[in-house]
Amino acid sequence: MAKLIGAVGTSHIPAIGKAMDQGLEQTPYWKDFFDAYPPVRTWLDEQQPDIAVVFYNDHGLSFFLDKKPTYAIGTAPEYTNADEGWGIQPIAPITGETELSWHIVNTLIDDEFDVTVCQELRVDHGLTVPMTLLWPNEQYRKIKVIPVAINCERHPMPKPSRSYKLGQSIGRAIQSWSGDEKVVVLGTGGLSHQLDGARAGFINKEFDLFCMEKLVSDPGALLGYTNADLTEIAGAQGVELAMWLAMRGALEGDVKLLHQNYHIPVSNTGAGLMLLEPA
């Protein structure tokens, strides 16, 4: 049977990719952020997962405001990136995983999730930045990826509790799959931030740290928030907590916190990092 070995929560802001492209990791602005990642990279190198299921949100590369699925999952053998206009260099194609992805699709449908199935999909910085951050120097090309996009741009958006349940369904699908691969799940984005409007630059460190603690000890404590609540408490883009909740839902049950970091500001964002294993 497939084994779900752990989960990583990480930021995905495009400025991270640009900093890596330009070799700025050890400059004063970026050093404290990037110095938090070697323990996670070491764990991934030791564990050698075969597949990464990545919860992310598409910022307009594949889905724009005219067509915006609530949940979408890729089933393609390969995913390409493109110039998004953020100054990040497009990365080499990412290898997909088709058999487990279709098993997840069937499980989600059985669990009454009406997902958009994508046999072609261009992936943006929401997915590519975490992959290059966790597997630098194109090491990401050795792992197969299943992208799961959650709408965090256009209202109405799925409730945070619904995204947690999505993660639970995907976790069950992984653990019921007949393959013997090792799987890691990634929750990307956030944490608190607002990129425009009167509150541009808003960050709520206290709430971010509260969310990170509850994701470990009591994720149920976060499921009563609405998207309106998150917008007020954590900024307009704070709704990206949905990806972290989906990640935690996949690891249903008790977890062990192996590594954690929180750093502000990174491009007007509260940048969290967590590494979890099933207890």
Buried (B, 14 or more C-beta within 10 A) or exposed (E): EBBBBBBBBBBBBBBBBBBBEEEBBEEEEBEEBBEBBEBBBEBBEEEEBBBBBBBBBBBEBBBEEEEBBBBBBBBBEEBBBEEBEBEBEEBEEBBBBBBBBBBBBEBBEEBEBEBBBBEEBBBBBBBBBBBBBBBBEEBBBEBBBBBBBBBBBEEEBBBBBBBBBBBBBBBBBBBEBEBEBBBBBBBBBBBBBBBEEEBEEBBBEEBBBBBBEBBBEEBEEBBEBEBEEBBBBBBBBBBBBBBBBBBBBBBBEEBEBBBBBBBBBBBBBBBBBBBBBBE
